[in-house]
Amino acid sequence: MIPFNRPPYTGNEEQHVLNAMRSEKISGDGKYGLLCQQWFEEKLNCNKALLTPSCTQALEIAAILIDIQPGDEVIMPSYTFVSTANAFVMRGAKIVFVDIRPDTLNIDERLIEAAITSKTKAIVPVHYAGVGCDMDVIMDIANRHHLYVVEDAAQGMMSTYKGKQLGSIGHLAAFSFHETKNLTSGGEGGLLIINDPQFVARAEIIREKGTNRSQFFRGMVDKYTWVDIGSSYLPSEIQAAYLWAQLELADQITENRLASWNSYYEQLSNLATQEKFELPIIPENCQHNGHMFYLKTKDLLQRTELLSHLKAEGVYAVFHYVPLHNAPAGKEFSRFNGADLFTTTESERLIRLPMWFNLDQDSLNHVVKSVLSFYEKN
Ligand SMILES: *Cc1c(COP(=O)(O)O)cnc(C)c1O
């Protein structure tokens, strides 16, 4: 069986993890943690990069930083991972979903303004498949209405929008280093990016259990103490060492995934022009990172048939998000503003093909052949 995903692995992870173990400093923010954070601060040109145990927790810190209060509203797409919403729901927010664009499956920026009320506090664009949302329009809306923008860039590491790194545009951004993402810190991990300098000092405190321990380590205070709310949001040095091995090869990992992505695209484009299915669309001002290769079948029935055909051919392909507004908790914590023209229908047609760093050409060709043989019959 060709799996759907394999965790990225460069071969240098063992050495760095061993170094971290032998250093006898294995709790967070040691040598490797700081190396990683510096790397991101340079890459994204941001005020601060803070490693977290997950993207979910980076989003939770963001929700605290923008001071979400019970009843505040947060606008986002419904076609996303549950944590995008939950991080804000946990602070008492009401989620206001708007429809997605059928081309990128990202939030439709033209529908955001109509969803804004006097209670709106933030917009959370999700860069689906590592393809950027239309951030210029979103930032303009946010500025005019005095809203915060928190980018859910979980899938967007190494992608750009108009030449800017995803995650470097909103006031805050969150990345994931889960094993299914392009880079991993050993299975689980995340990153909070702070572009708006007003949030830096408090973010460090929240991440250190509500204490000013980071300032203490820098010699800015002579003892550390409880100063704010917070939690334990530091990953260990072992995780940072694992991630460092991947950052050293980050360009190579991205190029390799893009090569696989392009190979899928070229080999499937003939049938796509015959309108058997649809291929992803990358807007001209976006450079993506090969995070995901998907196609869109005619409808849910055809997707179900294609998935079982692929399984019989030894290919493990998968669908993706079930829209949050249709989920049990979605009914309680959210409302959908406007009509759901694309969120549900597009989500029901989408199928993701196997994709990982160093996906071999033989496996990829077998996946393509299996898709083609399905459409020869259908
Ligand atoms: C993976 C993902 C998350 C959650 O990441 P974790 O690191 O597992 O918490 C959040 N949002 C999106 C869009 C994701 O793809």
The ligand as an SDF file (V2000), in Angstrom:
LIG
                    3D

 15 15  0  0  0  0  0  0  0  0999 V2000
   -2.4520   20.9530   10.9790 C   0  0  0  0  0  0  0  0  0  0  0  0
   -3.3030   22.1540   11.1130 C   0  0  0  0  0  0  0  0  0  0  0  0
   -3.5800   22.7310   12.3720 C   0  0  0  0  0  0  0  0  0  0  0  0
   -3.1750   22.1110   13.6760 C   0  0  0  0  0  0  0  0  0  0  0  0
   -1.8240   21.8700   13.8140 O   0  0  0  0  0  0  0  0  0  0  0  0
   -1.3000   21.1000   15.1270 P   0  0  0  0  0  0  0  0  0  0  0  0
    0.1740   21.3780   15.0870 O   0  0  0  0  0  0  0  0  0  0  0  0
   -1.6140   19.6660   14.9200 O   0  0  0  0  0  0  0  0  0  0  0  0
   -1.9490   21.6750   16.3030 O   0  0  0  0  0  0  0  0  0  0  0  0
   -4.3200   23.8990   12.4120 C   0  0  0  0  0  0  0  0  0  0  0  0
   -4.7890   24.4780   11.2970 N   0  0  0  0  0  0  0  0  0  0  0  0
   -4.5660   23.9490   10.0770 C   0  0  0  0  0  0  0  0  0  0  0  0
   -5.1030   24.6460    8.8680 C   0  0  0  0  0  0  0  0  0  0  0  0
   -3.8290   22.7580    9.9490 C   0  0  0  0  0  0  0  0  0  0  0  0
   -3.6280   22.2380    8.7390 O   0  0  0  0  0  0  0  0  0  0  0  0
  1  2  1  0
  2  3  1  0
  2 14  2  0
  3  4  1  0
  3 10  2  0
  4  5  1  0
  5  6  1  0
  6  7  2  0
  6  8  1  0
  6  9  1  0
 10 11  1  0
 11 12  2  0
 12 13  1  0
 12 14  1  0
 14 15  1  0
M  END
$$$$
